[in-house]
Amino acid sequence: MRAVVIHDKGDVRVEDVAEPRVVQPTDALVRVVAAAVCGSDIAVLRGLSPLPRPVQSGHEFVGIVEDVGSDVTTVRPGQFVIAPFNTSDGDCANCRRGLPIACENGRLFGEFGPDGSALEGGQAEFVRVPLADTTLVVAPAPSEALLPAVLTLTDVMATGHEATMHADVRPGVAVVIVGDGAVGQCAILACRRLGAERIVVMSRDPRRQLLARRHGATDVVTARGDEGVAEIVDLLDGGSGHVIEAVGSLDSMRQAIGCARPGGRIGYMGLPWGVELPLWELFGKNLSLSGGGANVRAVVPELLPEVLDGRLDPSGVLDASFSLESAPQAFQAMDTRQCVKAVLRP
């Protein structure tokens, strides 16, 4: 079958690989209907996460179940399924606490495990899904128009929602979102969904500013550094008590800290590459910092009905579509900010 493989920094290819099959009795084989390219995939392509060897890429995909192992009881061939970006057993202590991202037996698709093995990624024609019953979410097969919105639930929309939880977003509050990419855009939608009164996004890209406005941003701040902080402080009478960091750089973290008023909460969801935590800055303002990977398997059942009936529409973050064979061009488009997030169709 055909699959996207990242070989090294700057080297992504579409090539023939062995077609997966059911190996363990808890496995399912899924035919991919659509996959997405994540910002973390671009980070790997940029060499921020060195690879010990080539890896089959991708952790955001939806598809149709083709086959299941003998122990699978809730997932059946022919069903449409949403695949969270990590597998989970649903029974370990962390899963029982509602933290499937930290499942003791879970794996990330397209990532290497501690033993050096890799779980093949979802930017492919077929994917083997371990722990299928407690990983996959069965859903009604969406229309073509609805498919992009459903695809976002595999990661980015769930991540935007998670950010609001960490930042303690609730009705009537003012929120600052540092970052205008896919996670930042989904965080805007999540803040609006939760009833935030004012949603300020920090963005310097006119196209992304328009998308942010469409998603519910009430204000846009284009300045950065001390100038950006001063504008936020003036706009929100001392800063915000609810800040979301959606980039993952040291500059964006410092921006988030600067925009937070004393006693505020910062939810960080940007994958942190080379960030050394400025603890004195947090300490000096009595700030709470909370974040981490999204618990997709736990939150999809809450968000899916709203996506299916149109109350929640994150499809706008997927603003470019490519065939699987054109994956290198999709990676380049995201790397050069020609699009926010790309869809791959096998």
Secondary structure, DSSP 8 states (H G I E B T S, - for coil): -EEEEEEETTEEEEEE-------STT-EEEEEEEEE--HHHHHHHTTSS--SS-EE----EEEEEEEE-TT--S--TT-EEEE-SB---S-SHHHHTT-GGG-TT--BTTEE-TTS-EE--SSBSEEEESSHHHH-EEE----TTTHHHHHGGGTHHHHHHHHHHHTT--TT-EEEEE--SHHHHHHHHHHHHTT-SEEEEE---HHHHHHHHHHT-SEEE---HHHHHHHHHHHTTS-EEEEEE-S-SHHHHHHHHHHEEEEEEEEE-S--SS----HHHHHHTT-EEEE-S--HHHHHHHHHHHHHTTSS--GGG--EEEEGGGHHHHHHHHHTTS-S-EEEE-
